[in-house]
């Protein structure tokens, strides 16, 4: 009985904490075909409402309190496989604050008795551990696993390895948008109960916009393989989750967008943007582009888009301008038998 009460309380708390938001005002509804974007800069931004904080911080992320973060910070020893609290280090590794891209060896495992660190490019599993440290319980309770919550992490904030910002669980929870696939699912449920006059449909689950997590990567890579070309691995995006957006219906990934924040000085680059064909024409791509633009306030945003992609019209609504027409840009990506257009426009949104 107690477990039932606790379970219902857990689920109700999950719903209460969710932020129900509608489509942002001022955004044009649009659609993006499955194309990899290499961004082009634009000269006019008048068509987009970018009246957010000019500091460059995302409205959905908070700067963590530094002293509190120092208390929570730990380093993982690659040899003894233990977390070493920063307060127990013999030498304070101040130059590594906010940077999780290194291999750490504690003093007990080191030959000279001193802490050692070696900078490296982490795998997505290694990146995930420091990002979630301090925001996860040491053990996952059976009740959380019962309701699908190794996703306990889904409802908890994470620390960005790139900026040390605290990223909230959701960017947005959309209860109003009804893409074609969602409408079809509702019709299927209604058809099953058409002979029951007392049946009332349950509310649809929201479309959840969130930052990329390690458990998203296998599915995203699979979608890239299907809609773009073979060999794409977006694990590197876990190093800068602030500049990502993943759209889920329950636990199904229906769309995603990624940006490289510092491809050049004062320039960010949208590398991949995709909405699954069955979930298009519902404004999902519009919000994703809007969100990615907001994460890099003050920087130019660039991308490449296939010459045959109708998404070009959507980018123009946001103020992107064509800067270059690149012949055979996708020739080195698409397979030889591909019928997709291999020429691309390079677009830029000037800030």
Secondary structure as a PSIPRED ss2 file (coil, helix, strand):
# PSIPRED VFORMAT (PSIPRED V4.0)

   1 X C   1.000  0.000  0.000
   2 X H   0.000  1.000  0.000
   3 X H   0.000  1.000  0.000
   4 X H   0.000  1.000  0.000
   5 X H   0.000  1.000  0.000
   6 X H   0.000  1.000  0.000
   7 X H   0.000  1.000  0.000
   8 X H   0.000  1.000  0.000
   9 X H   0.000  1.000  0.000
  10 X H   0.000  1.000  0.000
  11 X H   0.000  1.000  0.000
  12 X H   0.000  1.000  0.000
  13 X H   0.000  1.000  0.000
  14 X H   0.000  1.000  0.000
  15 X H   0.000  1.000  0.000
  16 X H   0.000  1.000  0.000
  17 X H   0.000  1.000  0.000
  18 X C   1.000  0.000  0.000
  19 X C   1.000  0.000  0.000
  20 X E   0.000  0.000  1.000
  21 X E   0.000  0.000  1.000
  22 X C   1.000  0.000  0.000
  23 X C   1.000  0.000  0.000
  24 X C   1.000  0.000  0.000
  25 X C   1.000  0.000  0.000
  26 X C   1.000  0.000  0.000
  27 X C   1.000  0.000  0.000
  28 X C   1.000  0.000  0.000
  29 X C   1.000  0.000  0.000
  30 X C   1.000  0.000  0.000
  31 X C   1.000  0.000  0.000
  32 X C   1.000  0.000  0.000
  33 X C   1.000  0.000  0.000
  34 X C   1.000  0.000  0.000
  35 X E   0.000  0.000  1.000
  36 X E   0.000  0.000  1.000
  37 X C   1.000  0.000  0.000
  38 X C   1.000  0.000  0.000
  39 X E   0.000  0.000  1.000
  40 X C   1.000  0.000  0.000
  41 X E   0.000  0.000  1.000
  42 X C   1.000  0.000  0.000
  43 X C   1.000  0.000  0.000
  44 X C   1.000  0.000  0.000
  45 X C   1.000  0.000  0.000
  46 X C   1.000  0.000  0.000
  47 X C   1.000  0.000  0.000
  48 X C   1.000  0.000  0.000
  49 X C   1.000  0.000  0.000
  50 X C   1.000  0.000  0.000
  51 X C   1.000  0.000  0.000
  52 X C   1.000  0.000  0.000
  53 X C   1.000  0.000  0.000
  54 X C   1.000  0.000  0.000
  55 X C   1.000  0.000  0.000
  56 X C   1.000  0.000  0.000
  57 X C   1.000  0.000  0.000
  58 X C   1.000  0.000  0.000
  59 X C   1.000  0.000  0.000
  60 X C   1.000  0.000  0.000
  61 X E   0.000  0.000  1.000
  62 X E   0.000  0.000  1.000
  63 X E   0.000  0.000  1.000
  64 X C   1.000  0.000  0.000
  65 X C   1.000  0.000  0.000
  66 X H   0.000  1.000  0.000
  67 X H   0.000  1.000  0.000
  68 X H   0.000  1.000  0.000
  69 X H   0.000  1.000  0.000
  70 X H   0.000  1.000  0.000
  71 X H   0.000  1.000  0.000
  72 X H   0.000  1.000  0.000
  73 X C   1.000  0.000  0.000
  74 X E   0.000  0.000  1.000
  75 X E   0.000  0.000  1.000
  76 X E   0.000  0.000  1.000
  77 X E   0.000  0.000  1.000
  78 X C   1.000  0.000  0.000
  79 X C   1.000  0.000  0.000
  80 X C   1.000  0.000  0.000
  81 X C   1.000  0.000  0.000
  82 X C   1.000  0.000  0.000
  83 X E   0.000  0.000  1.000
  84 X E   0.000  0.000  1.000
  85 X E   0.000  0.000  1.000
  86 X H   0.000  1.000  0.000
  87 X H   0.000  1.000  0.000
  88 X H   0.000  1.000  0.000
  89 X C   1.000  0.000  0.000
  90 X C   1.000  0.000  0.000
  91 X C   1.000  0.000  0.000
  92 X C   1.000  0.000  0.000
  93 X C   1.000  0.000  0.000
  94 X H   0.000  1.000  0.000
  95 X H   0.000  1.000  0.000
  96 X H   0.000  1.000  0.000
  97 X C   1.000  0.000  0.000
  98 X C   1.000  0.000  0.000
  99 X C   1.000  0.000  0.000
 100 X C   1.000  0.000  0.000
 101 X C   1.000  0.000  0.000
 102 X E   0.000  0.000  1.000
 103 X E   0.000  0.000  1.000
 104 X E   0.000  0.000  1.000
 105 X E   0.000  0.000  1.000
 106 X C   1.000  0.000  0.000
 107 X C   1.000  0.000  0.000
 108 X C   1.000  0.000  0.000
 109 X C   1.000  0.000  0.000
 110 X C   1.000  0.000  0.000
 111 X C   1.000  0.000  0.000
 112 X C   1.000  0.000  0.000
 113 X C   1.000  0.000  0.000
 114 X C   1.000  0.000  0.000
 115 X C   1.000  0.000  0.000
 116 X E   0.000  0.000  1.000
 117 X E   0.000  0.000  1.000
 118 X E   0.000  0.000  1.000
 119 X E   0.000  0.000  1.000
 120 X C   1.000  0.000  0.000
 121 X C   1.000  0.000  0.000
 122 X C   1.000  0.000  0.000
 123 X C   1.000  0.000  0.000
 124 X H   0.000  1.000  0.000
 125 X H   0.000  1.000  0.000
 126 X H   0.000  1.000  0.000
 127 X H   0.000  1.000  0.000
 128 X H   0.000  1.000  0.000
 129 X H   0.000  1.000  0.000
 130 X H   0.000  1.000  0.000
 131 X H   0.000  1.000  0.000
 132 X H   0.000  1.000  0.000
 133 X C   1.000  0.000  0.000
 134 X C   1.000  0.000  0.000
 135 X C   1.000  0.000  0.000
 136 X C   1.000  0.000  0.000
 137 X C   1.000  0.000  0.000
 138 X C   1.000  0.000  0.000
 139 X C   1.000  0.000  0.000
 140 X C   1.000  0.000  0.000
 141 X C   1.000  0.000  0.000
 142 X H   0.000  1.000  0.000
 143 X H   0.000  1.000  0.000
 144 X H   0.000  1.000  0.000
 145 X H   0.000  1.000  0.000
 146 X H   0.000  1.000  0.000
 147 X C   1.000  0.000  0.000
 148 X C   1.000  0.000  0.000
 149 X C   1.000  0.000  0.000
 150 X H   0.000  1.000  0.000
 151 X H   0.000  1.000  0.000
 152 X H   0.000  1.000  0.000
 153 X H   0.000  1.000  0.000
 154 X H   0.000  1.000  0.000
 155 X H   0.000  1.000  0.000
 156 X C   1.000  0.000  0.000
 157 X C   1.000  0.000  0.000
 158 X E   0.000  0.000  1.000
 159 X E   0.000  0.000  1.000
 160 X C   1.000  0.000  0.000
 161 X C   1.000  0.000  0.000
 162 X C   1.000  0.000  0.000
 163 X C   1.000  0.000  0.000
 164 X C   1.000  0.000  0.000
 165 X E   0.000  0.000  1.000
 166 X E   0.000  0.000  1.000
 167 X E   0.000  0.000  1.000
 168 X C   1.000  0.000  0.000
 169 X C   1.000  0.000  0.000
 170 X C   1.000  0.000  0.000
 171 X C   1.000  0.000  0.000
 172 X E   0.000  0.000  1.000
 173 X E   0.000  0.000  1.000
 174 X E   0.000  0.000  1.000
 175 X C   1.000  0.000  0.000
 176 X C   1.000  0.000  0.000
 177 X C   1.000  0.000  0.000
 178 X C   1.000  0.000  0.000
 179 X C   1.000  0.000  0.000
 180 X H   0.000  1.000  0.000
 181 X H   0.000  1.000  0.000
 182 X H   0.000  1.000  0.000
 183 X H   0.000  1.000  0.000
 184 X H   0.000  1.000  0.000
 185 X H   0.000  1.000  0.000
 186 X H   0.000  1.000  0.000
 187 X H   0.000  1.000  0.000
 188 X H   0.000  1.000  0.000
 189 X H   0.000  1.000  0.000
 190 X H   0.000  1.000  0.000
 191 X H   0.000  1.000  0.000
 192 X H   0.000  1.000  0.000
 193 X C   1.000  0.000  0.000
 194 X C   1.000  0.000  0.000
 195 X C   1.000  0.000  0.000
 196 X C   1.000  0.000  0.000
 197 X C   1.000  0.000  0.000
 198 X C   1.000  0.000  0.000
 199 X C   1.000  0.000  0.000
 200 X C   1.000  0.000  0.000
 201 X C   1.000  0.000  0.000
 202 X C   1.000  0.000  0.000
 203 X C   1.000  0.000  0.000
 204 X C   1.000  0.000  0.000
 205 X C   1.000  0.000  0.000
 206 X C   1.000  0.000  0.000
 207 X E   0.000  0.000  1.000
 208 X E   0.000  0.000  1.000
 209 X E   0.000  0.000  1.000
 210 X E   0.000  0.000  1.000
 211 X C   1.000  0.000  0.000
 212 X C   1.000  0.000  0.000
 213 X C   1.000  0.000  0.000
 214 X H   0.000  1.000  0.000
 215 X H   0.000  1.000  0.000
 216 X H   0.000  1.000  0.000
 217 X H   0.000  1.000  0.000
 218 X H   0.000  1.000  0.000
 219 X H   0.000  1.000  0.000
 220 X H   0.000  1.000  0.000
 221 X H   0.000  1.000  0.000
 222 X H   0.000  1.000  0.000
 223 X H   0.000  1.000  0.000
 224 X H   0.000  1.000  0.000
 225 X H   0.000  1.000  0.000
 226 X H   0.000  1.000  0.000
 227 X H   0.000  1.000  0.000
 228 X C   1.000  0.000  0.000
 229 X C   1.000  0.000  0.000
 230 X C   1.000  0.000  0.000
 231 X C   1.000  0.000  0.000
 232 X C   1.000  0.000  0.000
 233 X C   1.000  0.000  0.000
 234 X C   1.000  0.000  0.000
 235 X H   0.000  1.000  0.000
 236 X H   0.000  1.000  0.000
 237 X H   0.000  1.000  0.000
 238 X H   0.000  1.000  0.000
 239 X H   0.000  1.000  0.000
 240 X H   0.000  1.000  0.000
 241 X H   0.000  1.000  0.000
 242 X H   0.000  1.000  0.000
 243 X H   0.000  1.000  0.000
 244 X E   0.000  0.000  1.000
 245 X E   0.000  0.000  1.000
 246 X E   0.000  0.000  1.000
 247 X E   0.000  0.000  1.000
 248 X E   0.000  0.000  1.000
 249 X E   0.000  0.000  1.000
 250 X C   1.000  0.000  0.000
 251 X C   1.000  0.000  0.000
 252 X E   0.000  0.000  1.000
 253 X E   0.000  0.000  1.000
 254 X E   0.000  0.000  1.000
 255 X E   0.000  0.000  1.000
 256 X E   0.000  0.000  1.000
 257 X E   0.000  0.000  1.000
 258 X E   0.000  0.000  1.000
 259 X E   0.000  0.000  1.000
 260 X E   0.000  0.000  1.000
 261 X E   0.000  0.000  1.000
 262 X E   0.000  0.000  1.000
 263 X E   0.000  0.000  1.000
 264 X E   0.000  0.000  1.000
 265 X C   1.000  0.000  0.000
 266 X C   1.000  0.000  0.000
 267 X E   0.000  0.000  1.000
 268 X E   0.000  0.000  1.000
 269 X E   0.000  0.000  1.000
 270 X E   0.000  0.000  1.000
 271 X E   0.000  0.000  1.000
 272 X E   0.000  0.000  1.000
 273 X E   0.000  0.000  1.000
 274 X E   0.000  0.000  1.000
 275 X E   0.000  0.000  1.000
 276 X C   1.000  0.000  0.000
 277 X H   0.000  1.000  0.000
 278 X H   0.000  1.000  0.000
 279 X H   0.000  1.000  0.000
 280 X C   1.000  0.000  0.000
 281 X C   1.000  0.000  0.000
 282 X C   1.000  0.000  0.000
 283 X C   1.000  0.000  0.000
 284 X H   0.000  1.000  0.000
 285 X H   0.000  1.000  0.000
 286 X H   0.000  1.000  0.000
 287 X H   0.000  1.000  0.000
 288 X H   0.000  1.000  0.000
 289 X H   0.000  1.000  0.000
 290 X H   0.000  1.000  0.000
 291 X H   0.000  1.000  0.000
 292 X H   0.000  1.000  0.000
 293 X H   0.000  1.000  0.000
 294 X H   0.000  1.000  0.000
 295 X H   0.000  1.000  0.000
 296 X C   1.000  0.000  0.000
 297 X C   1.000  0.000  0.000
 298 X C   1.000  0.000  0.000
 299 X C   1.000  0.000  0.000
 300 X E   0.000  0.000  1.000
 301 X E   0.000  0.000  1.000
 302 X E   0.000  0.000  1.000
 303 X E   0.000  0.000  1.000
 304 X E   0.000  0.000  1.000
 305 X E   0.000  0.000  1.000
 306 X E   0.000  0.000  1.000
 307 X C   1.000  0.000  0.000
 308 X C   1.000  0.000  0.000
 309 X C   1.000  0.000  0.000
 310 X C   1.000  0.000  0.000
 311 X H   0.000  1.000  0.000
 312 X H   0.000  1.000  0.000
 313 X H   0.000  1.000  0.000
 314 X H   0.000  1.000  0.000
 315 X H   0.000  1.000  0.000
 316 X H   0.000  1.000  0.000
 317 X H   0.000  1.000  0.000
 318 X C   1.000  0.000  0.000
 319 X C   1.000  0.000  0.000
 320 X C   1.000  0.000  0.000
 321 X C   1.000  0.000  0.000
 322 X C   1.000  0.000  0.000
 323 X C   1.000  0.000  0.000
 324 X E   0.000  0.000  1.000
 325 X E   0.000  0.000  1.000
 326 X E   0.000  0.000  1.000
 327 X C   1.000  0.000  0.000
 328 X C   1.000  0.000  0.000
 329 X H   0.000  1.000  0.000
 330 X H   0.000  1.000  0.000
 331 X H   0.000  1.000  0.000
 332 X H   0.000  1.000  0.000
 333 X C   1.000  0.000  0.000
 334 X C   1.000  0.000  0.000
 335 X C   1.000  0.000  0.000
 336 X C   1.000  0.000  0.000
 337 X C   1.000  0.000  0.000
 338 X C   1.000  0.000  0.000
 339 X C   1.000  0.000  0.000
 340 X C   1.000  0.000  0.000
 341 X C   1.000  0.000  0.000
 342 X C   1.000  0.000  0.000
 343 X C   1.000  0.000  0.000
 344 X E   0.000  0.000  1.000
 345 X E   0.000  0.000  1.000
 346 X E   0.000  0.000  1.000
 347 X E   0.000  0.000  1.000
 348 X E   0.000  0.000  1.000
 349 X E   0.000  0.000  1.000
 350 X C   1.000  0.000  0.000
 351 X C   1.000  0.000  0.000
